[in-house]
Amino acid sequence: MSNVLAKRELENWFKAAAASLAGMSGLPEDLTVPANPEDGSGATWLTRQMQRKDRRRKYTKPADAVELAQRMDLQQCRDNAPSFNKLYRELEARLPRQPEATGPSGQAAPPTPDEGNPP
């Protein structure tokens, strides 16, 4: 068993993936990952960033967190937030791996066009 928590608050993970969230949920297009994204208040940082576009806008967890969580780049967050990287590693170690798809002969199936390869 393992316990993993966001350092300070969930919103700091959004800070760690900030570049991938540029232009979403009222965030500015030029958003970049701040230095030390796990420090300080992520919610306050998000509100300040949103207010760069609309000074009346405020980050609200119920309205914004779901979209940000769905759209954040997990690798970017792992690279910039040690607490998220720990969560990712713990989940990866505990969740079953997806079996590799195989063709009728038992060999690996060729990639499909929707996997990024031209037909």
Phi and psi in degrees as a GROMACS rama.xvg file:
@    title "Ramachandran Plot"
@    xaxis  label "Phi"
@    yaxis  label "Psi"
@TYPE xy
-144.245  143.935  SER-2
-112.802  127.634  ASN-3
-133.39  128.04  VAL-4
-124.843  151.387  LEU-5
-64.5622  141.548  ALA-6
-71.6814  118.306  LYS-7
74.7593  -65.1251  ARG-8
-162.306  159.595  GLU-9
-52.2846  -40.8005  LEU-10
-61.5216  -20.4507  GLU-11
-67.2957  -26.8331  ASN-12
-69.5608  -32.9588  TRP-13
-65.6584  -38.3893  PHE-14
-59.9797  -40.05  LYS-15
-68.2619  -22.196  ALA-16
-112.169  23.3065  ALA-17
-55.0229  -43.1524  ALA-18
-60.0735  -32.8705  ALA-19
-76.8014  -11.8208  SER-20
-103.802  3.92075  LEU-21
-55.9717  130.969  ALA-22
84.7599  -1.65191  GLY-23
-104.374  149.472  MET-24
49.6732  38.9084  SER-25
81.3321  7.39867  GLY-26
-82.8987  148.55  LEU-27
-68.0178  156.016  PRO-28
-67.911  -26.6143  GLU-29
-96.3655  25.7473  ASP-30
-66.0698  134.42  LEU-31
-129.848  162.708  THR-32
-72.4307  125.034  VAL-33
-75.2627  160.772  PRO-34
-62.7396  140.5  ALA-35
51.4875  61.3105  ASN-36
-63.1639  -18.4623  PRO-37
-84.3477  -6.5765  GLU-38
-89.4726  152.17  ASP-39
74.9083  -173.746  GLY-40
-92.0424  117.114  SER-41
-66.4133  -36.7551  GLY-42
-64.5872  -42.5771  ALA-43
-64.7482  -42.4454  THR-44
-60.8659  -43.9831  TRP-45
-62.4127  -43.0461  LEU-46
-59.8688  -45.3306  THR-47
-61.3022  -40.3036  ARG-48
-67.0401  -42.3826  GLN-49
-63.7975  -34.2632  MET-50
-73.7924  -11.9886  GLN-51
-65.5392  -29.8557  ARG-52
-94.5  -37.4594  LYS-53
-144.69  107.614  ASP-54
-63.1878  -15.9995  ARG-55
-91.1135  -9.80348  ARG-56
-74.4358  139.584  ARG-57
-132.368  145.237  LYS-58
-69.4925  130.213  TYR-59
-128.903  125.384  THR-60
-54.5506  -49.5778  LYS-61
-61.9167  -35.4232  PRO-62
-84.7074  -31.841  ALA-63
-109.572  -32.6206  ASP-64
-62.1046  -39.1501  ALA-65
-62.388  -49.0212  VAL-66
-62.9942  -43.8537  GLU-67
-63.3485  -41.9451  LEU-68
-65.0318  -38.0479  ALA-69
-69.0726  -28.8921  GLN-70
-104.463  -9.70766  ARG-71
-68.652  145.81  MET-72
-79.5038  111.958  ASP-73
-65.0244  -36.841  LEU-74
-67.0358  -40.8103  GLN-75
-61.679  -41.0103  GLN-76
-65.3352  -42.6896  CYS-77
-60.0054  -41.4965  ARG-78
-66.7158  -28.5449  ASP-79
-110.447  -9.66157  ASN-80
-132.084  100.19  ALA-81
-54.832  -34.196  PRO-82
-68.4206  -36.4448  SER-83
-70.3423  -39.3029  PHE-84
-60.0151  -40.0774  ASN-85
-62.5903  -45.4634  LYS-86
-58.4491  -46.6608  LEU-87
-59.5408  -47.3662  TYR-88
-62.7331  -41.1997  ARG-89
-64.393  -43.3222  GLU-90
-65.967  -42.5301  LEU-91
-60.0165  -37.7202  GLU-92
-72.2474  -23.9756  ALA-93
-103.468  -24.3236  ARG-94
-86.073  143.358  LEU-95
-65.9046  143.872  PRO-96
-77.6515  148.001  ARG-97
-74.1118  132.268  GLN-98
-66.9372  147.347  PRO-99
-72.4946  134.789  GLU-100
-66.9297  135.566  ALA-101
-124.104  150.868  THR-102
-83.7269  -177.799  GLY-103
-60.4695  -28.1941  PRO-104
-84.8008  0.0373522  SER-105
90.2675  -6.97138  GLY-106
-85.0222  161.001  GLN-107
-57.5995  134.217  ALA-108
-69.0002  144.935  ALA-109
-67.096  152.646  PRO-110
-62.9127  147.916  PRO-111
-88.0482  159.08  THR-112
-57.7048  -31.7497  PRO-113
-74.5696  -3.40508  ASP-114
-89.2519  13.431  GLU-115
98.6629  0.930726  GLY-116
-102.873  138.126  ASN-117
-65.2993  152.433  PRO-118
